[in-house]
Amino acid sequence: MSAHPARQNQAAPFRHHKPKPFEPADFEPFEGGTDPARISEAAHLAAQALVHHGRGSDDPAVTERLVRLADKEGLEAIAEMWAESPAHSLPGALWRLYALRTAVVQDPERMASYFNTGRHAAQVAHAVAGVAEPPGADELRDMTDSILSGAFDGEFDVALERTSAFCRVIALGQAEHAHAVEPSNDSHARRLTRNAGQLIGTAEDLETCAKMWRRGELD
């Protein structure tokens, strides 16, 4: 999908731009510059409102307002603020969840195909060793919907790790598909291989965010 979130602070960093219509199976890098400070502040405030307030509030009215936030303001507009946040930040993590969720919604059959192929690949047990059980495409969508609406009351670090595992399984599926189509469509095979590598980068970013969340450092 052309909404593959950017890796940052690593070798050969990926570039990214703000959300736009994309082909969900491609996972292409984004391009663009740095958001102004006020946009960055708004991105962090929106992320904190959804994750911290949604999990911690005992006031049903507050919870209801957060659940309706995406409908009122438009989730795409909110995600646009997150798009250029650092990879290892709360808005950066939410941007990656948003992009993956969008991929699943826009092309569920292809995502399910990649997931099923990757899940049965011989190396999948090694790829996700020590990581939470990967959710299926439908479960990922439901989990991210609850996070992005402010209704999520589970363990956020576990959700990030499960999403990371999902990325790794999808990447394996793409690699397997690349191998299968290479004899007849080399350019498509190269794209799938590149995208699989980028998804591994996203998985690593989400794993780092999960560790930072547990240390109280993700903001």
N, C-alpha and C positions, 0 to 999 in steps of 0.2 A: 504494500500500500504506500502511497506517496505520503502517508502520514507517519512514517516511522520516526519516533522521537529521536532527537539528536543525542549522541554521546558527547559528553564534555569532560575536560580535565583528563583526557587519556590520549595516547598516541593516535595520530591521524584522526583528530576529532571530527565528528559529523557536524555539518552546518544545518540550520533549520530556519524556517520562516513561519509566519502565522498561518492558522488553519485556512485551507481552501479545499474545494472539492478534489477528491483524489481517488485513485484506483486502490482499493483496500488491500489487494494482495501484493502490492509492490514493495511496501515498506522502504520508500526512498528517503534519503536524507533531506533536511530542510536547509534553506539558505536565508540569510538575513543578518541584520545588525542587532545591536543591544537596545533593549527597550529603555525609555526614559525612566528616571528614578521614580516618578509618580506612578507610572504604570506598574513598575516592579512592586512598589508598596501596595498598590491595589490588588495585585496578583497574590501577594502574601496574605493580605487581610481576607480575601475571599476564600483562599485555601484553608486558613485557620478557622474561619467561621464554619465551613462545611465539616471539617474533620474534628476539631477540638470542641466546638460548641455543640455540634450534632451528637457527639458521643457523651458529652458531659452534662448537658442540660437536663434538669428534672422538670422544666417548665414545658408542658405540652404545646403552649402557644409558640414558644421559641422553636421547638422542634418542627411544628407545622410551617412556620415561616421559612425555615431552612429547607424543608422538603420542597416548598414551592419556589425556592429561589431561582432554580434553573428555568422554570416556566416563566417567571416574571421578567428576569433579566435576559434570558436566553443563554443556554449552556454554551453554545458556540462562542458567544461574545465573552463569556467568562473565561473559557478555555483559551481564547485569543490572547488574553492577558498572561496566561501561564506559558504560552508556547516558547517564549525566549528566556524563561527562567533557567537558572543553573540546573544541571541534571540532578545534582545531589541537594535538592531543596524540596520543601513540601509542595509548592506549586509545580515544580519540575516533575515530581512523582505523579501528581494528579494529571498533568498534561499527558504523560505516558499512558496512564489508565484511560484517559479520554480517547486518545488516538487508537489504542487497541480495541476499546469498546466500539468505536465507530467502524473499524474494520470488520468486526464480527457482525454488526448490524447491517452493513452495506453488502456483505458477501458471505452470508452464513454457511452456504454449502461449500464454498472453497475453503473457508477456515476450518470447517469440520473435516474436510478431506485431508488437509495438511495435518490437523491434529491427530486424526486416526492413523495416518501413515507414520507420523513421528512417534506416537505412543507405542507402536508395534516395532519400531526400529530396534535393532539389536543393542545399540549403545544407549538407549534412552535411560535405562536404570542408572548408568554411570553419569549421564548428563544431569540428572536431577537428584543425584545422591546428596543427602543432607538438606534437601529443600522440601518445602511443604508439597503435599500432593497437588499436582496441577489440576485446575478446574477444567471442565469441558467448555466449549464455546458458549453454550446457553448459561452455564453457571457463572462464567466470567462476566457475561453481560449483566446478569442479575446482581452480582456482587459489585461491579463498578457503578451500576445504576444507583444502588443504595449509598455508595460512598459519595458519588457526585451530586446526590440530592440532599446530602446531610443526614440521611436516615440510618447510616451504618452504625451499629453499636457493637461490632465485633472487635477483634484484635487487629489493629491497622497494620502492624508489622507482618503478621501472618498473611493478611490479604496481599501485601506487596510481594511477599515471598511466593505465594501461590501464583500471582500474576507473572512473576519471573519464571516460574516453572512452566507456565503456559507458553511464554515466549520461547523457551528452550525446546519444548515439544514441537511448536510450530516451525521453528528453525530446522529441526531434524526432518520434519515432513517436507519442507521446501528443498532441503538438500537431497532427499530421496527422489522427489519429483524431478529435480535438476538432473540427476543421474539417469532417470528413465527417459527424459526427453532430449538429452544431449545429442544422440545420434541423428535426430531429425530436425532439431531446432537449437543450434548451439547458442545463439544470442539469448534465447529465453532461458536456457540452462545457466548461462553466466549471470543473468539478472537474478534468478532464483538463488544462486549461490551467494551473490553479493548481499541480497536481502537477508538471507539466513545469517550471515555474519553480522549484519547490523542488528538483527533481533537479539543475537547473543549479547551485543553491547547494551541493548535496552535491559536485558535480563540482569546483567551485572550492575547497571545503574540502580535498578529496583532493589536488588539485594543489598547494595550499599545504603540505600535509603532506609531499608528495614532495620539495619544495624544502627544507623543514626537515630531512628525513632526510639529504639530500645534504650539508647544512651541519653535520650532527651535532647538531641542535637539537631533534629530535623525541623526547620522552620522556614 
